[in-house]
Amino acid sequence: MQERECMRIWDVQLCLKLKMKNQLQTNQDQLVVQQASYTRILMCFIILIAIDEFVKVCD
């Protein structure tokens, strides 16, 4: 939606709703990305701990 269309009085509310919706969508996308990176970090820690334990057992 173009900014120019937003300037029309009856479009202002619609525009705000759309912007809010887009903002929410963006926040959700960022949250998904953050969760994915946390999961990856967690997996790395688990693998490192597992390798560490495995090495201890093998010694």
PDB file with one MODEL, atoms N, CA, C and O in Angstrom:
MODEL        1
ATOM      1  N   MET A   1       0.843  -1.205   0.000  1.00  0.00           N
ATOM      2  CA  MET A   1       0.000   0.000   0.000  1.00  0.00           C
ATOM      3  C   MET A   1       0.874   1.250   0.000  1.00  0.00           C
ATOM      4  O   MET A   1       1.770   1.388   0.833  1.00  0.00           O
ATOM      5  N   GLN A   2       0.610   2.162  -0.941  1.00  0.00           N
ATOM      6  CA  GLN A   2       1.437   3.360  -1.037  1.00  0.00           C
ATOM      7  C   GLN A   2       1.131   4.347   0.065  1.00  0.00           C
ATOM      8  O   GLN A   2      -0.005   4.448   0.527  1.00  0.00           O
ATOM      9  N   GLU A   3       2.155   5.079   0.488  1.00  0.00           N
ATOM     10  CA  GLU A   3       1.990   6.089   1.537  1.00  0.00           C
ATOM     11  C   GLU A   3       0.981   7.163   1.100  1.00  0.00           C
ATOM     12  O   GLU A   3       0.236   7.687   1.928  1.00  0.00           O
ATOM     13  N   ARG A   4       0.958   7.490  -0.199  1.00  0.00           N
ATOM     14  CA  ARG A   4       0.070   8.531  -0.713  1.00  0.00           C
ATOM     15  C   ARG A   4      -1.400   8.160  -0.448  1.00  0.00           C
ATOM     16  O   ARG A   4      -2.203   9.017  -0.079  1.00  0.00           O
ATOM     17  N   GLU A   5      -1.738   6.890  -0.636  1.00  0.00           N
ATOM     18  CA  GLU A   5      -3.105   6.436  -0.410  1.00  0.00           C
ATOM     19  C   GLU A   5      -3.486   6.596   1.058  1.00  0.00           C
ATOM     20  O   GLU A   5      -4.653   6.817   1.380  1.00  0.00           O
ATOM     21  N   CYS A   6      -2.520   6.486   1.927  1.00  0.00           N
ATOM     22  CA  CYS A   6      -2.778   6.611   3.362  1.00  0.00           C
ATOM     23  C   CYS A   6      -3.220   8.012   3.745  1.00  0.00           C
ATOM     24  O   CYS A   6      -3.880   8.199   4.768  1.00  0.00           O
ATOM     25  N   MET A   7      -2.865   8.984   2.943  1.00  0.00           N
ATOM     26  CA  MET A   7      -3.173  10.364   3.288  1.00  0.00           C
ATOM     27  C   MET A   7      -4.676  10.657   3.198  1.00  0.00           C
ATOM     28  O   MET A   7      -5.178  11.582   3.837  1.00  0.00           O
ATOM     29  N   ARG A   8      -5.381   9.856   2.396  1.00  0.00           N
ATOM     30  CA  ARG A   8      -6.836  10.048   2.317  1.00  0.00           C
ATOM     31  C   ARG A   8      -7.468   9.655   3.638  1.00  0.00           C
ATOM     32  O   ARG A   8      -7.166   8.593   4.184  1.00  0.00           O
ATOM     33  N   ILE A   9      -8.345  10.506   4.154  1.00  0.00           N
ATOM     34  CA  ILE A   9      -8.905  10.340   5.496  1.00  0.00           C
ATOM     35  C   ILE A   9      -9.462   8.935   5.719  1.00  0.00           C
ATOM     36  O   ILE A   9      -9.138   8.302   6.725  1.00  0.00           O
ATOM     37  N   TRP A  10     -10.285   8.439   4.811  1.00  0.00           N
ATOM     38  CA  TRP A  10     -10.937   7.146   5.044  1.00  0.00           C
ATOM     39  C   TRP A  10      -9.976   5.957   4.935  1.00  0.00           C
ATOM     40  O   TRP A  10     -10.317   4.834   5.306  1.00  0.00           O
ATOM     41  N   ASP A  11      -8.778   6.220   4.423  1.00  0.00           N
ATOM     42  CA  ASP A  11      -7.799   5.134   4.323  1.00  0.00           C
ATOM     43  C   ASP A  11      -6.867   5.070   5.530  1.00  0.00           C
ATOM     44  O   ASP A  11      -6.145   4.091   5.719  1.00  0.00           O
ATOM     45  N   VAL A  12      -6.892   6.115   6.333  1.00  0.00           N
ATOM     46  CA  VAL A  12      -5.936   6.188   7.439  1.00  0.00           C
ATOM     47  C   VAL A  12      -6.085   4.999   8.384  1.00  0.00           C
ATOM     48  O   VAL A  12      -5.097   4.360   8.746  1.00  0.00           O
ATOM     49  N   GLN A  13      -7.325   4.703   8.782  1.00  0.00           N
ATOM     50  CA  GLN A  13      -7.551   3.610   9.716  1.00  0.00           C
ATOM     51  C   GLN A  13      -7.137   2.272   9.104  1.00  0.00           C
ATOM     52  O   GLN A  13      -6.495   1.448   9.757  1.00  0.00           O
ATOM     53  N   LEU A  14      -7.511   2.074   7.857  1.00  0.00           N
ATOM     54  CA  LEU A  14      -7.146   0.850   7.149  1.00  0.00           C
ATOM     55  C   LEU A  14      -5.627   0.720   7.078  1.00  0.00           C
ATOM     56  O   LEU A  14      -5.068  -0.357   7.286  1.00  0.00           O
ATOM     57  N   CYS A  15      -4.988   1.819   6.787  1.00  0.00           N
ATOM     58  CA  CYS A  15      -3.532   1.852   6.681  1.00  0.00           C
ATOM     59  C   CYS A  15      -2.877   1.473   8.005  1.00  0.00           C
ATOM     60  O   CYS A  15      -1.936   0.682   8.055  1.00  0.00           O
ATOM     61  N   LEU A  16      -3.402   2.057   9.065  1.00  0.00           N
ATOM     62  CA  LEU A  16      -2.855   1.760  10.393  1.00  0.00           C
ATOM     63  C   LEU A  16      -3.018   0.285  10.719  1.00  0.00           C
ATOM     64  O   LEU A  16      -2.106  -0.343  11.257  1.00  0.00           O
ATOM     65  N   LYS A  17      -4.193  -0.272  10.389  1.00  0.00           N
ATOM     66  CA  LYS A  17      -4.437  -1.691  10.630  1.00  0.00           C
ATOM     67  C   LYS A  17      -3.434  -2.540   9.863  1.00  0.00           C
ATOM     68  O   LYS A  17      -2.872  -3.490  10.408  1.00  0.00           O
ATOM     69  N   LEU A  18      -3.211  -2.198   8.600  1.00  0.00           N
ATOM     70  CA  LEU A  18      -2.275  -2.947   7.779  1.00  0.00           C
ATOM     71  C   LEU A  18      -0.860  -2.861   8.334  1.00  0.00           C
ATOM     72  O   LEU A  18      -0.131  -3.852   8.387  1.00  0.00           O
ATOM     73  N   LYS A  19      -0.486  -1.642   8.751  1.00  0.00           N
ATOM     74  CA  LYS A  19       0.854  -1.461   9.309  1.00  0.00           C
ATOM     75  C   LYS A  19       1.025  -2.274  10.580  1.00  0.00           C
ATOM     76  O   LYS A  19       2.071  -2.887  10.791  1.00  0.00           O
ATOM     77  N   MET A  20      -0.006  -2.281  11.436  1.00  0.00           N
ATOM     78  CA  MET A  20       0.034  -3.071  12.666  1.00  0.00           C
ATOM     79  C   MET A  20       0.188  -4.545  12.330  1.00  0.00           C
ATOM     80  O   MET A  20       0.984  -5.254  12.945  1.00  0.00           O
ATOM     81  N   LYS A  21      -0.583  -4.997  11.349  1.00  0.00           N
ATOM     82  CA  LYS A  21      -0.547  -6.399  10.936  1.00  0.00           C
ATOM     83  C   LYS A  21       0.850  -6.771  10.422  1.00  0.00           C
ATOM     84  O   LYS A  21       1.405  -7.811  10.776  1.00  0.00           O
ATOM     85  N   ASN A  22       1.402  -5.889   9.575  1.00  0.00           N
ATOM     86  CA  ASN A  22       2.742  -6.132   9.044  1.00  0.00           C
ATOM     87  C   ASN A  22       3.773  -6.169  10.169  1.00  0.00           C
ATOM     88  O   ASN A  22       4.677  -7.005  10.166  1.00  0.00           O
ATOM     89  N   GLN A  23       3.631  -5.262  11.126  1.00  0.00           N
ATOM     90  CA  GLN A  23       4.557  -5.202  12.259  1.00  0.00           C
ATOM     91  C   GLN A  23       4.489  -6.496  13.066  1.00  0.00           C
ATOM     92  O   GLN A  23       5.515  -7.057  13.451  1.00  0.00           O
ATOM     93  N   LEU A  24       3.266  -6.959  13.314  1.00  0.00           N
ATOM     94  CA  LEU A  24       3.086  -8.217  14.043  1.00  0.00           C
ATOM     95  C   LEU A  24       3.735  -9.369  13.294  1.00  0.00           C
ATOM     96  O   LEU A  24       4.429 -10.194  13.887  1.00  0.00           O
ATOM     97  N   GLN A  25       3.505  -9.420  11.997  1.00  0.00           N
ATOM     98  CA  GLN A  25       4.072 -10.485  11.168  1.00  0.00           C
ATOM     99  C   GLN A  25       5.596 -10.458  11.246  1.00  0.00           C
ATOM    100  O   GLN A  25       6.240 -11.499  11.375  1.00  0.00           O
ATOM    101  N   THR A  26       6.167  -9.244  11.166  1.00  0.00           N
ATOM    102  CA  THR A  26       7.623  -9.088  11.235  1.00  0.00           C
ATOM    103  C   THR A  26       8.142  -9.593  12.570  1.00  0.00           C
ATOM    104  O   THR A  26       9.140 -10.311  12.624  1.00  0.00           O
ATOM    105  N   ASN A  27       7.461  -9.215  13.648  1.00  0.00           N
ATOM    106  CA  ASN A  27       7.867  -9.662  14.980  1.00  0.00           C
ATOM    107  C   ASN A  27       7.828 -11.174  15.094  1.00  0.00           C
ATOM    108  O   ASN A  27       8.728 -11.781  15.673  1.00  0.00           O
ATOM    109  N   GLN A  28       6.782 -11.786  14.541  1.00  0.00           N
ATOM    110  CA  GLN A  28       6.664 -13.240  14.587  1.00  0.00           C
ATOM    111  C   GLN A  28       7.810 -13.894  13.822  1.00  0.00           C
ATOM    112  O   GLN A  28       8.393 -14.873  14.287  1.00  0.00           O
ATOM    113  N   ASP A  29       8.130 -13.350  12.652  1.00  0.00           N
ATOM    114  CA  ASP A  29       9.227 -13.894  11.853  1.00  0.00           C
ATOM    115  C   ASP A  29      10.536 -13.812  12.617  1.00  0.00           C
ATOM    116  O   ASP A  29      11.315 -14.765  12.621  1.00  0.00           O
ATOM    117  N   GLN A  30      10.786 -12.669  13.269  1.00  0.00           N
ATOM    118  CA  GLN A  30      12.014 -12.502  14.039  1.00  0.00           C
ATOM    119  C   GLN A  30      12.069 -13.502  15.182  1.00  0.00           C
ATOM    120  O   GLN A  30      13.127 -14.055  15.482  1.00  0.00           O
ATOM    121  N   LEU A  31      10.917 -13.732  15.821  1.00  0.00           N
ATOM    122  CA  LEU A  31      10.849 -14.674  16.933  1.00  0.00           C
ATOM    123  C   LEU A  31      11.212 -16.078  16.458  1.00  0.00           C
ATOM    124  O   LEU A  31      11.954 -16.795  17.130  1.00  0.00           O
ATOM    125  N   VAL A  32      10.689 -16.464  15.307  1.00  0.00           N
ATOM    126  CA  VAL A  32      10.986 -17.788  14.745  1.00  0.00           C
ATOM    127  C   VAL A  32      12.481 -17.929  14.485  1.00  0.00           C
ATOM    128  O   VAL A  32      13.078 -18.963  14.784  1.00  0.00           O
ATOM    129  N   VAL A  33      13.079 -16.878  13.925  1.00  0.00           N
ATOM    130  CA  VAL A  33      14.518 -16.898  13.639  1.00  0.00           C
ATOM    131  C   VAL A  33      15.314 -17.027  14.933  1.00  0.00           C
ATOM    132  O   VAL A  33      16.266 -17.803  15.010  1.00  0.00           O
ATOM    133  N   GLN A  34      14.916 -16.253  15.959  1.00  0.00           N
ATOM    134  CA  GLN A  34      15.603 -16.321  17.250  1.00  0.00           C
ATOM    135  C   GLN A  34      15.502 -17.714  17.851  1.00  0.00           C
ATOM    136  O   GLN A  34      16.493 -18.256  18.339  1.00  0.00           O
ATOM    137  N   GLN A  35      14.307 -18.295  17.816  1.00  0.00           N
ATOM    138  CA  GLN A  35      14.111 -19.633  18.367  1.00  0.00           C
ATOM    139  C   GLN A  35      14.984 -20.639  17.641  1.00  0.00           C
ATOM    140  O   GLN A  35      15.560 -21.530  18.266  1.00  0.00           O
ATOM    141  N   ALA A  36      15.086 -20.504  16.328  1.00  0.00           N
ATOM    142  CA  ALA A  36      15.891 -21.421  15.531  1.00  0.00           C
ATOM    143  C   ALA A  36      17.359 -21.326  15.939  1.00  0.00           C
ATOM    144  O   ALA A  36      18.034 -22.346  16.079  1.00  0.00           O
ATOM    145  N   SER A  37      17.858 -20.095  16.130  1.00  0.00           N
ATOM    146  CA  SER A  37      19.267 -19.948  16.491  1.00  0.00           C
ATOM    147  C   SER A  37      19.521 -20.446  17.919  1.00  0.00           C
ATOM    148  O   SER A  37      20.578 -21.013  18.193  1.00  0.00           O
ATOM    149  N   TYR A  38      18.556 -20.238  18.834  1.00  0.00           N
ATOM    150  CA  TYR A  38      18.702 -20.776  20.191  1.00  0.00           C
ATOM    151  C   TYR A  38      18.773 -22.294  20.148  1.00  0.00           C
ATOM    152  O   TYR A  38      19.591 -22.905  20.837  1.00  0.00           O
ATOM    153  N   THR A  39      17.913 -22.900  19.337  1.00  0.00           N
ATOM    154  CA  THR A  39      17.897 -24.355  19.209  1.00  0.00           C
ATOM    155  C   THR A  39      19.234 -24.854  18.697  1.00  0.00           C
ATOM    156  O   THR A  39      19.757 -25.856  19.185  1.00  0.00           O
ATOM    157  N   ARG A  40      19.793 -24.151  17.704  1.00  0.00           N
ATOM    158  CA  ARG A  40      21.077 -24.548  17.133  1.00  0.00           C
ATOM    159  C   ARG A  40      22.175 -24.469  18.194  1.00  0.00           C
ATOM    160  O   ARG A  40      22.999 -25.375  18.315  1.00  0.00           O
ATOM    161  N   ILE A  41      22.177 -23.370  18.965  1.00  0.00           N
ATOM    162  CA  ILE A  41      23.179 -23.203  20.020  1.00  0.00           C
ATOM    163  C   ILE A  41      23.043 -24.323  21.052  1.00  0.00           C
ATOM    164  O   ILE A  41      24.031 -24.906  21.498  1.00  0.00           O
ATOM    165  N   LEU A  42      21.785 -24.607  21.420  1.00  0.00           N
ATOM    166  CA  LEU A  42      21.518 -25.660  22.394  1.00  0.00           C
ATOM    167  C   LEU A  42      22.021 -27.005  21.881  1.00  0.00           C
ATOM    168  O   LEU A  42      22.651 -27.756  22.626  1.00  0.00           O
ATOM    169  N   MET A  43      21.749 -27.311  20.622  1.00  0.00           N
ATOM    170  CA  MET A  43      22.207 -28.561  20.020  1.00  0.00           C
ATOM    171  C   MET A  43      23.721 -28.660  20.055  1.00  0.00           C
ATOM    172  O   MET A  43      24.275 -29.718  20.353  1.00  0.00           O
ATOM    173  N   CYS A  44      24.394 -27.549  19.747  1.00  0.00           N
ATOM    174  CA  CYS A  44      25.865 -27.532  19.774  1.00  0.00           C
ATOM    175  C   CYS A  44      26.378 -27.845  21.173  1.00  0.00           C
ATOM    176  O   CYS A  44      27.317 -28.624  21.335  1.00  0.00           O
ATOM    177  N   PHE A  45      25.759 -27.234  22.186  1.00  0.00           N
ATOM    178  CA  PHE A  45      26.156 -27.493  23.569  1.00  0.00           C
ATOM    179  C   PHE A  45      25.982 -28.967  23.916  1.00  0.00           C
ATOM    180  O   PHE A  45      26.862 -29.588  24.512  1.00  0.00           O
ATOM    181  N   ILE A  46      24.829 -29.514  23.531  1.00  0.00           N
ATOM    182  CA  ILE A  46      24.535 -30.922  23.843  1.00  0.00           C
ATOM    183  C   ILE A  46      25.564 -31.828  23.179  1.00  0.00           C
ATOM    184  O   ILE A  46      26.054 -32.773  23.798  1.00  0.00           O
ATOM    185  N   ILE A  47      25.895 -31.540  21.915  1.00  0.00           N
ATOM    186  CA  ILE A  47      26.876 -32.353  21.184  1.00  0.00           C
ATOM    187  C   ILE A  47      28.247 -32.239  21.848  1.00  0.00           C
ATOM    188  O   ILE A  47      28.940 -33.242  22.017  1.00  0.00           O
ATOM    189  N   LEU A  48      28.643 -31.014  22.226  1.00  0.00           N
ATOM    190  CA  LEU A  48      29.930 -30.812  22.880  1.00  0.00           C
ATOM    191  C   LEU A  48      30.003 -31.578  24.196  1.00  0.00           C
ATOM    192  O   LEU A  48      31.007 -32.225  24.493  1.00  0.00           O
ATOM    193  N   ILE A  49      28.922 -31.497  24.985  1.00  0.00           N
ATOM    194  CA  ILE A  49      28.882 -32.212  26.266  1.00  0.00           C
ATOM    195  C   ILE A  49      28.954 -33.718  26.023  1.00  0.00           C
ATOM    196  O   ILE A  49      29.671 -34.434  26.723  1.00  0.00           O
ATOM    197  N   ALA A  50      28.207 -34.190  25.027  1.00  0.00           N
ATOM    198  CA  ALA A  50      28.201 -35.621  24.705  1.00  0.00           C
ATOM    199  C   ALA A  50      29.597 -36.084  24.300  1.00  0.00           C
ATOM    200  O   ALA A  50      30.050 -37.139  24.744  1.00  0.00           O
ATOM    201  N   ILE A  51      30.282 -35.310  23.465  1.00  0.00           N
ATOM    202  CA  ILE A  51      31.640 -35.657  23.032  1.00  0.00           C
ATOM    203  C   ILE A  51      32.569 -35.677  24.242  1.00  0.00           C
ATOM    204  O   ILE A  51      33.399 -36.574  24.389  1.00  0.00           O
ATOM    205  N   ASP A  52      32.415 -34.665  25.114  1.00  0.00           N
ATOM    206  CA  ASP A  52      33.230 -34.580  26.321  1.00  0.00           C
ATOM    207  C   ASP A  52      33.043 -35.823  27.189  1.00  0.00           C
ATOM    208  O   ASP A  52      34.016 -36.397  27.679  1.00  0.00           O
ATOM    209  N   GLU A  53      31.799 -36.234  27.376  1.00  0.00           N
ATOM    210  CA  GLU A  53      31.490 -37.425  28.167  1.00  0.00           C
ATOM    211  C   GLU A  53      32.062 -38.674  27.494  1.00  0.00           C
ATOM    212  O   GLU A  53      32.610 -39.555  28.157  1.00  0.00           O
ATOM    213  N   PHE A  54      31.928 -38.734  26.185  1.00  0.00           N
ATOM    214  CA  PHE A  54      32.417 -39.877  25.415  1.00  0.00           C
ATOM    215  C   PHE A  54      33.934 -40.008  25.566  1.00  0.00           C
ATOM    216  O   PHE A  54      34.467 -41.104  25.738  1.00  0.00           O
ATOM    217  N   VAL A  55      34.617 -38.849  25.496  1.00  0.00           N
ATOM    218  CA  VAL A  55      36.079 -38.844  25.645  1.00  0.00           C
ATOM    219  C   VAL A  55      36.462 -39.322  27.049  1.00  0.00           C
ATOM    220  O   VAL A  55      37.421 -40.077  27.210  1.00  0.00           O
ATOM    221  N   LYS A  56      35.717 -38.883  28.054  1.00  0.00           N
ATOM    222  CA  LYS A  56      35.987 -39.314  29.439  1.00  0.00           C
ATOM    223  C   LYS A  56      35.850 -40.828  29.555  1.00  0.00           C
ATOM    224  O   LYS A  56      36.672 -41.488  30.190  1.00  0.00           O
ATOM    225  N   VAL A  57      34.803 -41.371  28.937  1.00  0.00           N
ATOM    226  CA  VAL A  57      34.567 -42.813  29.000  1.00  0.00           C
ATOM    227  C   VAL A  57      35.704 -43.563  28.308  1.00  0.00           C
ATOM    228  O   VAL A  57      36.136 -44.619  28.769  1.00  0.00           O
ATOM    229  N   CYS A  58      36.176 -43.012  27.211  1.00  0.00           N
ATOM    230  CA  CYS A  58      37.224 -43.683  26.428  1.00  0.00           C
ATOM    231  C   CYS A  58      38.591 -43.610  27.092  1.00  0.00           C
ATOM    232  O   CYS A  58      39.450 -44.447  26.810  1.00  0.00           O
ATOM    233  N   ASP A  59      38.815 -42.642  27.957  1.00  0.00           N
ATOM    234  CA  ASP A  59      40.159 -42.479  28.544  1.00  0.00           C
ATOM    235  C   ASP A  59      40.553 -43.610  29.425  1.00  0.00           C
ATOM    236  O   ASP A  59      41.651 -43.605  29.982  1.00  0.00           O
TER     237      ASP A  59
ENDMDL
END
